Amino acid sequence: MKKLLLIFINILLVSALHPVNAADLMDGEGYPILYIRGAFNNWAAAENYRMTRTGDHYSITLKQLDGDFKAGSNEWGYNYGTVENKKLTITQSTAVEAMLNGQNFIAENLHNVKIEFDVKRDNNGNFLNTTILFTVEEKPVPGVSGTLPVLYINVYGEDGVTIDNEIISRNLSHKNYFQGNYWLDLNGCEQLAAMGAQSIGSEESPLPLQIKARGNFTRKAFSKKPFKLKLEKKQSMLGLTKSKHFALLAHADDNYGYMRNFTGFNLGKRLGLPWTPWQQPVEVVINGNYRGLYFLTESIRVDADRVDIQELDDLTTDPALISGGYIVELDNYDEDNQIRMPEKSCVHGHNLDALRITWDTPEDYSDIQKQFITDQFTAMNDYVGANSDQLWSYMDLDDAARYYLAVEIISHVEAYHGSTYLFRDRGEGQKWHFSPLWDCGNAFNGSETDFLYNCDPFGNTWIPSMRANATFNAKVKATWLWFMQNRYDGLTDDIDAYCSLIAEAAKADRRRWENAPLPDYEARCEVVDNSDIQSRKQSVLRHLSRKIEWLKGQFGDYTAGTYSEPERDTTPAAPLPSYAGVDDVIYDQECAPAEYYNLQGIRVAHPAKGELYIFRQGNKSSKIIY
């Protein structure tokens, strides 16, 4: 059933009846000739967009209206826009004042639009306030496919009542939070229901959230934006780990059928990395506007169900606590919350860049935290450059090998360049772990018959040098043989099921974004077409098959012989620096009062005899055996 959308726009027409620009075309009765002019026709004053006038009444009916537009004369002497300081996106009934030379209006793929208004004049012939009436037939744009859960989000302005469509602007320019609410409709999706997924909230009883844009290039270049969600209360969204924090990824550039992250995350879990996020497909509607197929994804957080390490506060200065826990990123952008040093290497022929260590968790470092991270990464950088096995006293060898295999199998050429995360827990005996795996946006871009670091135009921090290390290579080969023989099988079945689940939503996404207006960003891109999901799947399977066959010649034939999981590396962890709150002196226990902490920095009320603790008295601390 067709629905009429009536949009009343109060226009303040402040120009005189006579043309502002003498070149403006006037009709025989002295009225300006007006057109609907916009990005859709390169802002031309085209005859097929000319408004008809009968007396004081202007009108036009358009089959389609999409993108920026104004009603204007041929030389722009008369052009009418919003009085606000930003463009106005029209998606539903609204009333808004506008004026001559105001900002553009934006139509969101409207169909069969009748635009009409009556000219009113004062005694001097000046235009007065009038009302433009838009009568819009409900657009036959395909909405939700009906095959996936639907996440509905409404975003409001400062008054908490008025819908704010800046959130869906193709030129959204900032990462500030918007206030809104949401509800999640499982929509009869049996496959996710079988995994325990449930609907959350309802249209009548939505739940509060905050939403903001995320990403850098993907946010600027595509009209389909990625978002970060912060819920008011923890939820298990579509069976993902319970949290307030989720990413809503658009994958607008993933021309492998949205399978880059899916395949990488799947491999990370199968390889047994400490924690690998998961995602679920969902269709998204924001402010009543269908936004296409998205992927609700677990964000990187310190949590028992995510990165399970001791939580460390911002600006911590307590020496007994500053050894962890940390999540940092090897980054490809210069940031303020970052430590930088020249990358060292023990091989030649590879691009070297600054080693950028961006702190993710905690978000703000004290001076002593900065010193600790600087010293830790300086040591690892030195050992990488010297091809020294002392590296494995700082870096967990097993997780380094597993992480490498995950990104090498999918030829993820941007790995070790950006979005590469490491974490460290608190205390003695801890090391840095390559994990969690994140953002496989350049998967399958490398050669099927070469290593990823030989195919990357950006340069890959450390990994070419790590691959020159005999201990690392031995661990990689042993892990490869075990993994491929015992854990890899089933990935193809997972890909098949995943593609079947999202196939119809991928078609709906294409219909939503095909020929949609692009951002004004210089390097703007169209949202990729994944409507033929089966051909995309075959491309992924073909790449995996060929790459694995080639890797058999590099790391060994896993089909010959029997292989068990390699023993974990037993290289002792490097000792903590002296300023990390402990030294090797046995403290005089006769002094009181005394406090005891375990090696993770947690206070122990009842120490056990014979156990090692951190003993504190006043501002002094040491390690003791109780």
N, C-alpha and C positions, 0 to 999 in steps of 0.2 A: 504494500500500500504506500502510495506516495505521500510525503509529508511536506507541507509548505513551511519554509523558514522565512519569517518576516524580519528583516533587519532595518530598523529605523535609524538613520544617521542624520542628526541635526547639523546642517552645514551653515556656518557663518560666512555669507558671501559679502565681502567688504569692498569689492571693486565697484566702480561706477558702471553705468550702462554702456558708456562709450568705451571702446577698446583701450586697454592699457598700452598695447603695442599696436602701432598703426598697421602693421603687417598682418594682424589677426583678421581672419575672414569673418565678415558679418553678412547676415542674410538681408533680403530686401526690406525688412522691417526694422533693421538696426539691432538685431539680437546677435550675440556671438554664436558662431557655429562650434558646437562642442562634440568631442569624441571621447570614447573610453580608450585611454592610452596606457600601455603597460609593457612589462618585460616580455610578455608573450608575443608581441609583434614589434620588438625593438623600439618601443615608445613612439611608433609612427602615428600620425593623424590619418588613419586609413578610412576609406569610404565605407568599408563593411563594418566599421566600429563607430560610424557617425550617428549621433543621437537625432531623433526626429522631434521637431517642435510643432505644437499646435497651440496657438495663442501663447500663454505663459508656461505651457506644460512641455517639458522635455522627457523623452523616454527612449529606451532601446531594449531589445531582448537579445541576449547572447546565448548561444548553445553551450558555451563553456567559458569560465573565467577562472584563471589560475595564476597566482603570483602577484607581484607588485603592480598597482594600477592607480590612476587618477582619472577624473573627468576634466579634460582640458581642451583649450583651443589650439589652433595649429601652430601658433608661435608662443604658446604658454602664457599669454597675457592673462588668461583665466585658467587656473588649475586649483582644484580643491582637495585638501587633505586634512588629516587629523591635527588638532591643536596640541596634542601631546608631543613630548620630546622624542618619542620613539614611534616606530611604525605600528599600525594596528592590524592584527590578524583577525579576519572575519571567519568564524566557524559556526556561530550560532547567533540567536537573537540578541541584539545589543543596541543601545542608544549612546551616541557619542557626538560631541561637538567637533567641528572641523572648520578650517578656514583657508583662505587663499594662500597658496605657497606652503601649505603644511606638509607634514611627512606623508609618505605613501600609505595607502591601504594595501593589505595583502589578502587575496582570496585563496582559500584552501580548496582548490579543485572543485569549484561550484559548477553546477550544470543548470541549463535552462533558466537563466537569470534575467528577470525584468527589472530595469533600473529606471526610476521615474521621479520627477520632482516638479513643483510649480515655482516659477519665478515670482517673487514678491518685491515690490519697489516702494521706496518712499516718494514724497512729492518732488524730490530733486532727481529722481531716476536712479538712485543707488540701490543696489541689491540689498535685501534684508534677509534675516534668518529664514530658512526654509527647512523642509524635511525631505530627505531623499528616501524613497521606499524601494527596498530590494525584495523582490518576490522570487524565492529560490526553490526550485524543485529539489527534493532530496536527491543528492548525487548518487548515481548508480555505481559508485566506487565500491569494489568488493571489500567487505569488512572482514571480520574474523572468519577463519576457514571452518570453524566448528569442530576441528580435530584436536585442538590443544587447549590447555587452561588459558584464561584471559585475565591479565592484570589490568585493572581499571585504576587510574590515578587522576585526581582532580587537584589542580594547583590554583591557589588564590593569591590575590594582592594583599596589601597591608591591612585592608579592612576585614579580611577573612571571609568575605562574601563574594566579591567580584572575581570571576575567573581571570587568571593571568596567563595569556597565551604566549608570553615571551619564552616560556619553557619549550615551546615547540617551534620557535622561530628558526629558520634555516641559518640565520646569522647569530645565533646565541653566542655571546662573546665572553662570558665570564663563567666562573665556577662557584658562584655564591649559591647558598642553599635557598630553595623556595619552600614555603610551607604548604602542606596539602593533606589529603587523605587518600586512602586506597581500599580496595577490596579485591580478593583473588577468587575467581570463579573456576573451579576445577573443570566445569563445562563438559562433564561426562567422559573425560579422558581416562579410559580404562587402564591403559598401560601405566600411567603414573599413579592412579588410584591403587593399583596392585602393589605399588611400592610404598604405600602408606600416605600418599599425598592427600590433602584435604582442602576444601574451600576455606577461606579466611575472610570474615566480615561479610558485608553485603552492601548493596546500593543504599538500602535504608539505614544501615548501621556501619558506615565506613570507619576505618581506623586511622589515627594520625600518622603522618610521616613527614620527613624532609627529603627533598630530592635536589640534586645538582648535576650539572654536566661534569664529565670526567674525560680523561684522555687529552692528547695534544693534537697531533695531525688528524686523527679520526674525528675529533670534535669540530675542528675548523673546516675540514675539506668536504664533509658529507652533510647532507640535509638530515639524514637519519643519525641522531646523536646517541652516544653512549652516556649512561647516567650512573650515579652513585645514590643508593637508597639508605636512609637511616630511619628505622622504625622506632616508634615510641616504646614498644615492648618487644622482647625477644619472640621470634616466631620460627617454627620449622617450616620454611617456605618450600613447598613441593618436595618434601622429604629431605631437603638439605639440612646441614647442621644448624641447630637453633641459635639465632643471633639477632641483633638489631641491624647488622651491617651486611649489605649485599651489593653487588655490582649488577647493573642491567646492561649487558653488552650488546651492541648493535651488529657487530661483525659485518659492517657495511662494505668492507673491502675483501671479505673472505670468498674468493671465487672458487673455492674447493668445496662448495656445498655446506658451508658452515662447519667443516670437519677438521679445521686446523686445531683449535683448542680441544675439541672432543677427542681427537686421536692422541694428542700430546698428553692430556690429563689421564686418559685411559692407560697409556703406557707408564706414566708416573706412578699410578696406583698399582699396576701389575708388577713394576720393578721394586716396589716397597720403599719408595722415598718416604721420609718421616711424615710429611703431610702434603697431599696434593688436593687442591680445590676441586669441586665438582660443579656442574651446571645443569640446568633443566630448561628446555625450550618453553617459551611462553609467548603468546601474542599480547600486544600492549595497546591500550586505548588511553590517551591523555586528553583531558578536557573534552571528551566525546569524540576525539579525532583518532582514527585508526592509524597506528604508527608502524605496524608490521610485526615481523617475527624477531623476537629478542631472546637472549639467553641469560636467565637469572643465575648468578654465579656467586659462590661463596667468596667473600672478600678475605684478604690476608689479614689475620688478626691473631694476637696472643690470646689463646683460649684453650681450655682442656680438649675441645673437639676440633681445634684447628692447629695452630702452631703451639704445641704444649710445652711451654717453657715458663720460667718465673717471670712474672710481670714486673717491669722496671718503670718507675715513675719518671716523668720529665725532670730535668735539672737535678738529678740525684748527685749528692756530694759525699755521701757516706762511703768511705773506701771499702767497707766490707760488702757493699752491694753492687759496685760499679762494674763487676765482671760480667754481668748479664741480667736479664735476657734482652738480646738485641735482634731485630730484623733489619737488615740493610739491603740496599739495591746497588748492583753494579749498573750505573746509569750511563745514558748517552746524551744527557743534557746537563749544562751547568746550572746548578741550583744553589740557593742560599744555604739550605740545610745539608751541607755536603763537605766532605774532605776530599781533596784532590792531590794527586802525586803522579809523576811520570810512570807509565807502565814499563816494567822491566821484562826482558825476554832473553831466552837462551837460543833462539833460532832466528834465522834471517829470511827475508822475503815476505813478511807479513806486516800489514799496517799496524803501527803502534799509535796509541792515543793516550790521553790522560786517563788515569785510573780514578774514576769518580765513585766515591762511596757515599751514597745518599742515605741518611738515616730515615727509616720508616717508622719503627717502634723502638723506643719512645720517639716522640716527635720533636723534642727540644732537649739538647744536650748541655750539661754543665761543662766547665773547662776540663774537669778530671775525666768525664766521659769522653770528650773529644780526644784527650790524650790517650786514653785506653784504646779507642778505635784506631787512632792514627798509628800507635805502636804495633797493634795486632796486624794491621794491613801492610804496614811497612815491612814487618818481618816476613809475612807471606809473599809480598812482592819481591823481596830480596831473594828468598829461597826459590821462587819460580824462575827468576832471572839467572840463578846459579845452578839450576837443575839439581837441587839438593833434596834428599829425602827428609831433611829437617822440616820441609813443608808439612809433612803428615803429622807432626806434633802440634800443628795449629789447625789443620784442615782434616775433616773426616774423609779418609781415603775411599771407603765404601760408597758413601753418598755422592762423592765427587764422580766416581765411576758410573753409578746408576743414573745420575743426572745427565752425564755426557751421553750415555747410550740412548736415553729417551729422546734427546734433541737431535742426535746423529741419525737415528732411524727415520725421523721425519724430515731430515735435511733442513732444520730450522736455522737459517743462516744468521739471524739476528741474535741468537743465543750468545751469551757472554758479551753482548754489546749494550743492551738495555733490557729492562724488566727481568734481570737475573738476580734472584734473591738468595741471601745466606742468612742463617740465624746462629746464635750462640746462647746457650743457657748459662746460668750463673754458677760460679764456683770453680774450685780446683778440678782438674780432670776433664774439663769441657773443651770441645773444639768447635770450629765453624763447620756448618753443614750446608752444602748446596741444596737448598729447598726453601720455600715451595716453588715448584714449577709454575710459571705464569706467562700469559700472553705469547702464544705460539703463532702470532700473526704473520710470520714469514716462513712457516712450515711449508715444505714441498717446493720451496723456491731454489733449493740447491740442486746440484747434480745427483743423478742416481748412481753415478760411478766415480764419486770423489767425496772427500771429507768436507763437512760443512764449512770449516774455516778456510778452505781453499776456494770457496765460492762466494764469500761475503764481501761486498764492496765497502762495508763499514769498518771492518776490523773486529776481531773477537778477543776480548781481554783474556789473557793468560792461557787459553786452551791450546794454542799451537805449542807453547812451551811445555805445558803439562803433558802433551802427547809425546814429547821427547823424553819423558821420564820413564825409565824401565819399570819401576815399581807401579806406577799408574797404569802403564800398558798391560802389565801382567794381571792387574786387578780387573781392568776392562775386559780382557779376553776371557778370564775365568767367569766373570759375571755374565758376559754375553752367552757363553756356552750353556750355562745353567738356565738363564732366562729364556732363551729361545727354545730350549728343549722342554722346559717345564711350565712356563708362565705365558708365553706369547699366544698360544692357541686360544681361540675364542674372540680375539680382537675383530676378525672379519665378521663374525656373527653379531658382535656389538654394533659394528658399523652398519650392517644390514638393517638391524632393528631400529637404529637411530634414524636412518634415512627414510624408512617407512613411516616413522612417527612424524617427521617434519615435512614430508613431501608436499602435502596440500597447503600448509602454512607458507612454504617457500614460494609457491605459486601466488598466493595472496599477497605476499611481500612484494613480489615483482610487480603485480598489478598496482599496488599502492605507490611504488616509487618510480615506475617507468615514466619518463618524460617529466618528472617533477622538477620544479625550479631548483637550481643549484645555489649554494652559498655564494657570497660575493668574494670569498677567499681566492687569491690568485691561483693556487694549486688545487682548485675545487675538482671534485670527482663525482661521477654518477654512482649511485648505489648499485652493487653488482647484481647480475641476473643469475639466480640459482634455481630458476623454475624447473629446469630439467635436472632434477636431483640425481637421477640414475646415471646420467653421463658423468656428473661430478664424482659420484661414488666410484665409478670405474677408473677415473683418473687417480683417485687416492689409492685404490687397491693396486693399480698398475705401478704407481710410484713405490709403494711399500714393497711389493714383490721384487721389483728390480733392485731396489736399494739393499734389501736383505740378502739377495743372491750375491751382490757385490761384496757386502760386508762379510759374508762367509769366507771369501778369499782373503780378507784382512784379519779377521779375529778367530777363524776356525769353523769347521763344519760340525755343527751341533747335531747333525743326524747320525754321525758316526760315534759310537761310544755312549757312556752314561755319565751324566754330570749332576752333581749336587750343588747346593748353594754354598758359595765360598765362605770360609771362616772370616769373621770380622777382623779387621786390622787391630793389632794390639800395641801399636806404637804409643808410648806414654805421651800424654798431653804436656805441652810446654808449661813450666811453672808460671804462676801469676807474677806480675811485676811487684816490686816491694810496696809501691804506693796503693796497691789494690787492697790494703787493709790487713795483711797478714805478713808475718815474718817467721823465721824458723827457730825462734827462741822460745824455750819452755817457760811460761810465765809463772811467777810465784803465786800458787793458789792460796797462800795464807792471807793474801790481801783481800779485803771485802769492801763493798759488795761486789759480786761478780755476776756477769751475764754470759751465757753460752749460746752459740749459734751453730747450726749445722753448716756444711760447706756450701749450701745453697743460700745461706744468709737468713734462714728462718730461725727465730729464737726457740730454744729448747728449754722447757721448764724443768725437766728431770733428765739430766745427762746420764748416759749409761757408761759404766766402768769399762775402760779399755778402748772406747771409741774416740775418734779424732774430732775436735771441735774448734771453732774460732772463739777464743776467750777475749772478752772485752771488759775493761775497767776504765771509766772516765773516757779519755780520748786515746787510750792505748789499746792495742789489740795484738793477738798472736795466735798461733796454732798450738794446741796442746792435746795430749792424750789424757783423757779424764781418769 
